[in-house]
Amino acid sequence: KIYYDSDADLAYLKDKTIVFLGFGNQGAAQAQNLRDSGLPNDKILIANRADSYAKDAISKNFNVTDDFGKAAEIADVLFILIPDQVQPRLFNEKVSPSLKQGCTIVIASGYNVLFKFLNIPSTSNVVMVAPRMIGSSVRSLYQNGQGFPCFVSVEQDGAGKALEIALAISQAIGATKAGAIESSAREETAMDLFAEQGLWPNIIMLFQQAFSVLKEAGCSDEALCYEMQVQVYFNNPIITYRRLNTIQLKHHSTVSQFGQLSGALSLDGSTIRKHFENILHNQVLNGSFARDFSKLEDALEKEGPENPLNELYRRAEETELGQAEMRRNIMAIDASPGH
Ligand code: NDP
């Protein structure tokens, strides 16, 4: 089911105090969209540690507090828009104990709810409103009057009217204009983690191998980076999606269409299928990735090589493709998304 503006009613947010935990990628975009949809500024509160994100919120004329407990006490609707690995500690220690009775908690990814990492009172609603976009696109598509797709679900209807409130939120942030797709925390998490851990690593690996083989055959880094449009693929999910789907393919040359479709259909998918099944069931859905990832919360805050994410970037940058991309960044060649 896909919900549009006509399925939603902003009246369900009337007189409600709306708190945003976090003013980052999603928080800044969603809070501004919601306000621009007519919800009063004095009913919106940003809860953030007193630092640059808080300053950014203040500069955009939002009310800001660094007291998460006080914010929880007054929240009728509470958006959790801080990084997933940070959510359990902050929510369980500082928010959950003082949560207002009957509050609707809004998540933008299913992860922590699916794996039950958050201590949520049974009297709260829990809804997922998960944009399929980065925050800057959530904002710019709203400003262009286009809207953006998102997944919406009710994970817990403890206070009542959870679906109505979820749809009102989807409308207020601009999602029902493009279509809010009925989903669930399980579906969203399965697809997200699977794509991140199963699909995209293979595509990145394919690019790395293709790059290496063509380089060995005498192709230059500059020509390869441009031709393979590596940055465009990885930096812009919309273009990636459009380029990979078969509608976009029809705008390619016949040689390209024939080569891509016959090539894809002639691949033996059985090995990759086993690999995909293993990732989905033994890494994603059984929660083993989530449990291991939770243990990295502190390490991910560190600077330098002690941060495991920095170490992964370092290793990726060591590959031939990574080296070429960095050189190309320095040269700042602009690759357009055209074929
Ligand atoms: P960000 O990384 O942009 O979050 C930054 C915000 O979190 C800042 O306000 C920051 O404030 C706060 N924050 C970070 N660490 C802490 C901490 N230890 N304690 C308190 N506050 C902290 O998050 P995103 O917007 O990327 O993600 C938010 C949610 O949206 C996640 O559930 C994510 O899965 C989901 N989502 C994200 C998308 C995206 O494109 N990024 C797309 C769709 C969904 P400060 O550091 O100042 O305290």
Residues whose N, C-alpha, C, O or C-beta is under 5 A from the ligand:
A	BS01	NDP	G22 F23 G24 N25 Q26 G27 N48 R49 D51 Y53 I80 L81 I82 P83 D84 V86 L90 A108 S109 P131 M133 I134 G135
